[in-house]
Amino acid sequence: MKKIIQKNTLTRMRACSKIALMLLGTVVITGCGEVVDPKPFIFDMTRINQDGSINDGSDYAKHPWACVRDNQAGMTWEIKKTEPGLQNMDNTYSWYDSDQMSNGGFAGKANAGVCTGGDCDTESYAKSINAMKLCGLSDWHLPSRFELNTIVDTSIPYPGPTLPKLYFPESLAGKYWTDTTFRTRRAGAWVWRFDYGNDYVVEKSEALNVRLVHANPKTSVVTPQAK
């Protein structure tokens, strides 16, 4: 799984001192980021059509966009869909990465989610999206814990979704995988939940949502590692 992130996006990480450890159930640990600025973050994004052209964003119902490009972070994000199919927002996937160089020491579980359009794990989903060249791009990947945090809108209260609604016209406050393995339990990975807008860790065998990212090639490369 490809790991690219622009250094200045780290200033958008919110953290807090709250840590909860649960010995039973799927949640291993929760955490969120430190408040850098109490004011709501102002998102600057460009809406992109499936063919890579610019969408004016005037009417999503009539002219839906397929992706949004974050003009500050240099990353392009997949927009989920309501209609059945590969990109349906209700589809779930298990965490799976067959590459020993990026899976944090534990590959996860293949095809253990509930979805349509292909096998239901994170690796298979990324391959399917790249094959269709979403928004004219073919190097989509599962975002890191830090990358996914850059689209969390902390000004939106529970039950969310804690996404900038002008750009992500979705009603589901899902729980989205990152590619970041939990350092002290490699069978677990970090997840961002968009109802509360915080991150936590679950077993890689769980069935959760996926939103892929494309990073601008001008951004710097960060070596994959467990967190």
Helices and strands as residue ranges (DSSP letters): G 7-12, E 15-21, E 29-33, E 45-48, E 54-55, E 67-70, E 75-78, H 122-132, G 134-136, H 145-149, E 175-181, E 188-193, E 198-203, E 213-215
